């Protein structure tokens, strides 16, 4: 594999990272909206399933935040590598 092929592969990877980030950001937005709606609907509920569902929604948001950070770090690393290749 020559340098040009490595650069092309890296650019394709960067584009995939950007698409993945957009998708995960939409998932995070949807999960936040669902959490808000569920919180308003089930206000002060102590029902076990409600409590568990709210915890699951909060965990989903947390996981999306972690994923976005990982994607950002991956994109930055790929961009730095591409810049180093010239």
C-alpha positions in Angstrom: 0.0 0.0 0.0 1.4 3.4 -1.0 1.1 6.7 0.8 -1.7 7.8 -1.5 -3.7 4.7 -0.7 -3.2 5.2 3.0 -4.4 8.8 2.8 -7.5 7.7 0.9 -8.2 5.0 3.4 -7.7 7.5 6.2 -10.1 10.0 4.6 -12.7 7.3 4.2 -12.3 6.5 7.9 -12.7 10.1 8.8 -15.9 10.3 6.8 -17.2 7.1 8.5 -16.3 8.7 11.9 -18.2 11.8 11.0 -21.3 9.8 9.9 -21.1 7.7 13.1 -20.9 10.8 15.2 -23.9 12.4 13.5 -25.9 9.2 14.1 -24.9 8.9 17.8 -25.6 12.6 18.4 -29.1 12.0 17.0 -29.5 8.9 19.3 -28.4 11.1 22.2 -30.9 13.8 21.3 -33.7 11.2 20.9 -32.8 9.6 24.3 -32.8 13.0 26.0 -36.2 13.8 24.5 -37.5 10.4 25.6 -36.1 11.0 29.1 -37.8 14.4 29.4 -41.1 13.0 28.1 -40.9 9.9 30.4 -40.0 12.1 33.4 -43.0 14.4 32.8 -45.3 11.4 32.2 -44.1 9.4 35.2 -43.4 12.2 37.6 -42.7 11.0 41.1 -43.5 7.4 40.2 -41.9 4.8 42.5 -43.0 1.8 40.3 -40.1 -0.5 39.8 -40.4 -0.7 36.0 -40.6 3.1 35.8 -37.5 3.6 38.0 -35.7 0.9 36.0 -36.7 2.5 32.6 -35.6 5.9 33.7 -32.2 4.5 34.8 -31.9 2.8 31.5 -32.6 6.0 29.6 -30.0 7.9 31.7 -27.5 5.1 31.1 -28.2 5.3 27.3 -27.4 9.0 27.4 -24.2 8.4 29.3 -23.1 5.7 26.8 -23.8 8.0 23.9 -21.7 10.7 25.5 -18.8 8.3 25.9 -19.2 7.1 22.3 -19.1 10.7 21.0 -15.9 11.4 23.0 -14.3 8.3 21.6 -15.4 9.2 18.0 -14.0 12.7 18.5 -10.7 11.4 19.8 -10.5 8.9 16.9 -11.3 11.7 14.3 -8.6 13.9 15.8 -6.0 11.1 15.7 -6.9 10.2 12.2 -6.7 13.9 11.2 -3.3 14.2 12.8 -2.0 11.1 11.1 -3.3 12.4 7.7 -1.6 15.7 8.4 1.7 14.0 9.2 1.5 12.1 6.0 1.4 15.4 4.2 
